[in-house]
């Protein structure tokens, strides 16, 4: 069997005890790289600093890239785990992690004679470009807070979608930017629907969507404290399906 078993000398290893088999493919590879590097000569000959970069790709980050790209959740839900993993890591670690992510995605569906169909045929180009473009913001986590990174990303995405408009201001700024990012091509419809909502509903959304989910952190454009902060799962998908004002207003 190719599944590694945790030895007494290395236990406990993450959540695995002596004699446990590591079925998680990332942790299984990490275990071999850390404790039996000679089994993978191409890794063993690397300098120690480069080995650290490779090992970083096998870290369990609990990071959902799609949530971040589509502004689906709060800074806490989206980035706190990644921020913790990056403590003490370099920008090179994260850069190589995303290179690993792209190669992992390209080989997600086997097609030996057809190349990387997952990237070239089955993955929407707009989504792939957004994922790659967002990496520059995630690299800032080594120096900035989760909320600062999210706010900068929201501002950049809004300007990308509406290059001739000023950034939203006031109490609903974060909500409007998040809705624009979540709705993608239906951004104008989402913002128009938000503007015509009853005042009480609009204020409620403005507050809820500006919660960060991190104690001591607030958005500069809309400082809100308290909680709980909710992540509305598949909220972006719901907005993106709306193709008319009537559908968006529902």
C-alpha positions as CSV (number, residue, x, y, z in Angstrom):
1,X,0.0,0.0,0.0
2,X,1.1,3.5,-0.8
3,X,-0.8,5.0,2.2
4,X,1.7,6.0,4.9
5,X,1.3,4.8,8.5
6,X,2.3,7.1,11.4
7,X,5.2,5.6,13.3
8,X,5.8,5.9,17.0
9,X,8.7,8.3,16.4
10,X,6.5,10.8,14.6
11,X,3.2,10.5,16.6
12,X,1.0,12.4,17.0
13,X,1.1,13.8,13.5
14,X,-1.6,16.4,13.1
15,X,-4.8,14.4,14.1
16,X,-3.2,11.0,13.5
17,X,-1.9,8.7,16.2
18,X,0.6,5.8,16.1
19,X,-0.5,3.2,13.6
20,X,-3.0,5.4,11.9
21,X,-3.0,5.5,8.1
22,X,-3.1,8.9,6.6
23,X,-5.8,8.9,3.9
24,X,-5.7,12.7,3.3
25,X,-3.5,13.0,0.2
26,X,-2.0,16.4,1.1
27,X,-1.1,15.3,4.7
28,X,0.1,11.9,3.4
29,X,2.5,13.5,1.0
30,X,3.6,16.1,3.7
31,X,4.3,13.2,6.1
32,X,6.6,11.5,3.6
33,X,8.3,14.7,2.6
34,X,9.0,15.6,6.3
35,X,10.1,12.3,7.6
36,X,11.2,10.2,4.6
37,X,12.5,12.8,2.1
38,X,15.0,10.2,0.7
39,X,12.0,8.4,-0.9
40,X,11.5,11.4,-3.2
41,X,15.0,12.2,-4.6
42,X,13.9,15.3,-6.5
43,X,12.7,16.8,-3.2
44,X,15.6,15.6,-1.1
45,X,18.2,17.3,-3.3
46,X,16.6,20.7,-2.9
47,X,18.1,23.3,-0.5
48,X,16.3,23.5,2.9
49,X,14.6,26.8,2.1
50,X,13.2,25.4,-1.1
51,X,12.0,22.3,0.7
52,X,10.1,24.6,3.1
53,X,8.4,26.2,0.1
54,X,7.3,22.9,-1.3
55,X,6.1,21.7,2.1
56,X,4.0,24.8,2.5
57,X,1.8,23.6,-0.4
58,X,0.7,20.6,1.6
59,X,-0.4,22.7,4.6
60,X,-4.1,22.4,5.5
61,X,-5.3,26.0,5.0
62,X,-9.1,25.6,5.2
63,X,-9.1,28.3,2.5
64,X,-11.9,28.5,0.0
65,X,-10.6,30.7,-2.9
66,X,-14.0,31.0,-4.5
67,X,-15.4,32.6,-1.3
68,X,-12.8,35.3,-1.5
69,X,-13.0,35.9,-5.2
70,X,-16.8,36.3,-5.1
71,X,-16.9,38.3,-1.7
72,X,-19.1,35.5,-0.5
73,X,-18.2,35.8,3.2
74,X,-16.7,37.9,5.9
75,X,-12.9,38.4,6.3
76,X,-12.9,36.1,9.3
77,X,-14.6,33.2,7.5
78,X,-12.5,33.6,4.3
79,X,-9.0,34.5,5.5
80,X,-8.4,33.9,9.2
81,X,-7.2,30.3,8.7
82,X,-5.0,31.3,5.8
83,X,-3.6,34.2,7.8
84,X,-2.7,31.9,10.6
85,X,-0.9,29.5,8.3
86,X,1.0,32.3,6.8
87,X,2.4,33.5,10.1
88,X,6.2,33.5,9.6
89,X,5.8,32.4,5.9
90,X,7.2,34.4,3.0
91,X,5.5,35.7,0.0
92,X,7.3,33.1,-2.0
93,X,5.5,30.4,0.0
94,X,2.1,31.6,-1.0
95,X,3.2,32.3,-4.6
96,X,4.3,28.7,-5.0
97,X,1.2,27.4,-3.2
98,X,-0.9,29.0,-6.0
99,X,1.3,27.6,-8.7
100,X,0.6,24.2,-7.1
101,X,-3.1,25.1,-7.0
102,X,-3.2,25.8,-10.7
103,X,-1.4,22.5,-11.6
104,X,-3.7,20.6,-9.1
105,X,-6.7,22.1,-10.8
106,X,-5.4,21.4,-14.3
107,X,-5.1,17.7,-13.5
108,X,-8.3,17.4,-11.5
109,X,-9.9,15.3,-14.2
110,X,-7.8,12.8,-16.0
111,X,-7.7,13.1,-19.8
112,X,-4.3,11.5,-20.8
113,X,-4.7,12.2,-24.6
114,X,-6.4,15.5,-24.3
115,X,-4.2,17.6,-22.0
116,X,-5.5,19.8,-19.2
117,X,-9.2,19.9,-20.3
118,X,-10.3,21.1,-16.8
119,X,-8.5,24.5,-17.5
120,X,-8.9,24.8,-21.2
121,X,-12.4,23.5,-21.8
122,X,-14.4,23.0,-18.6
123,X,-13.4,26.0,-16.5
124,X,-15.0,29.4,-17.3
125,X,-12.2,31.8,-18.4
126,X,-13.7,34.7,-16.5
127,X,-13.6,32.7,-13.2
128,X,-10.0,31.5,-13.8
129,X,-8.8,35.0,-14.5
130,X,-10.5,36.4,-11.4
131,X,-8.9,33.6,-9.3
132,X,-5.4,34.4,-10.7
133,X,-5.9,38.2,-10.4
134,X,-6.9,37.9,-6.8
135,X,-3.6,36.3,-5.7
136,X,-1.8,39.6,-5.5
137,X,-4.2,40.7,-2.7
138,X,-3.8,37.4,-0.8
139,X,-0.1,37.8,-0.7
140,X,-0.6,41.0,1.3
141,X,-1.8,38.9,4.3
142,X,1.9,38.6,5.4
143,X,1.8,42.3,6.3
144,X,-1.9,43.3,6.5
145,X,-5.0,42.2,8.4
146,X,-7.7,40.1,6.8
147,X,-10.1,43.0,6.8
148,X,-7.6,45.4,5.1
149,X,-7.0,42.8,2.4
150,X,-10.7,42.2,1.7
151,X,-11.4,46.0,1.6
152,X,-8.6,46.6,-0.9
153,X,-9.8,43.7,-3.0
154,X,-13.4,45.0,-3.0
155,X,-12.3,48.5,-4.0
156,X,-10.2,47.1,-6.8
157,X,-12.9,44.8,-8.1
158,X,-15.5,47.6,-8.0
159,X,-13.2,49.9,-10.0
160,X,-12.6,47.2,-12.5
161,X,-16.4,46.7,-13.0
162,X,-17.2,50.4,-13.0
163,X,-14.1,52.2,-14.2
164,X,-15.9,55.6,-14.7
165,X,-17.6,55.7,-11.3
166,X,-16.3,56.8,-7.9
167,X,-16.0,54.2,-5.1
168,X,-19.1,53.9,-3.0
169,X,-19.1,56.0,0.2
170,X,-21.2,56.1,3.3
171,X,-22.8,53.5,5.5
172,X,-23.6,51.1,2.6
173,X,-20.2,51.2,0.9
174,X,-19.1,47.7,1.8
175,X,-22.5,46.2,1.0
176,X,-22.6,47.8,-2.4
177,X,-19.1,46.7,-3.3
178,X,-19.8,43.2,-2.0
179,X,-23.0,43.0,-4.0
180,X,-21.2,44.2,-7.2
181,X,-18.5,41.5,-6.8
182,X,-21.0,38.8,-5.9
183,X,-23.3,39.5,-8.9
184,X,-20.5,39.8,-11.4
185,X,-22.1,40.5,-14.8
186,X,-25.4,41.4,-13.0
187,X,-23.7,44.0,-10.8
188,X,-25.6,46.9,-12.2
189,X,-28.9,45.1,-11.6
190,X,-27.9,44.2,-8.0
191,X,-26.9,47.8,-7.2
192,X,-30.1,49.2,-8.7
193,X,-32.2,46.7,-6.7
194,X,-30.3,47.6,-3.5
195,X,-30.9,51.3,-4.1
196,X,-34.7,50.8,-4.4
197,X,-35.1,48.6,-1.3
198,X,-37.1,49.9,1.7
199,X,-34.8,51.9,3.9
200,X,-35.0,49.5,6.8
201,X,-34.0,46.5,4.7
202,X,-31.2,48.5,3.0
203,X,-29.8,49.5,6.4
204,X,-30.0,46.0,7.7
205,X,-28.0,44.6,4.8
206,X,-25.5,47.4,5.0
207,X,-24.7,46.5,8.6
208,X,-24.8,42.7,8.2
209,X,-22.5,42.8,5.1
210,X,-20.0,45.0,6.9
211,X,-19.4,42.7,9.8
212,X,-15.9,41.2,9.7
213,X,-16.2,38.2,12.0
214,X,-12.9,39.2,13.6
215,X,-12.7,40.8,17.1
216,X,-11.0,44.2,16.9
217,X,-11.2,44.6,13.1
218,X,-13.6,46.8,11.1
219,X,-13.9,48.0,7.6
220,X,-12.6,51.6,7.1
221,X,-15.5,52.5,4.9
222,X,-18.1,51.1,7.4
223,X,-16.9,50.4,10.9
224,X,-19.3,47.9,12.5
225,X,-18.6,45.9,15.6
226,X,-20.6,42.9,17.0
227,X,-21.8,39.7,15.6
228,X,-22.5,37.0,14.8
229,X,-21.3,37.4,11.2
230,X,-22.9,35.1,8.6
231,X,-21.7,33.7,5.4
232,X,-24.6,33.3,3.0
233,X,-23.6,30.1,1.1
234,X,-24.1,30.3,-2.6
235,X,-25.3,33.9,-2.4
236,X,-23.2,34.9,-5.4
237,X,-24.7,32.1,-7.5
238,X,-28.2,33.3,-6.6
239,X,-27.5,36.8,-7.7
240,X,-25.7,35.8,-10.9
241,X,-28.8,33.9,-12.0
242,X,-30.9,37.1,-12.0
243,X,-31.1,38.4,-15.6
244,X,-33.6,41.2,-15.1
245,X,-34.6,43.9,-12.6
246,X,-37.7,41.9,-11.7
247,X,-35.7,38.8,-10.9
248,X,-33.2,40.8,-8.9
249,X,-35.8,42.6,-6.9
250,X,-37.4,39.3,-5.8
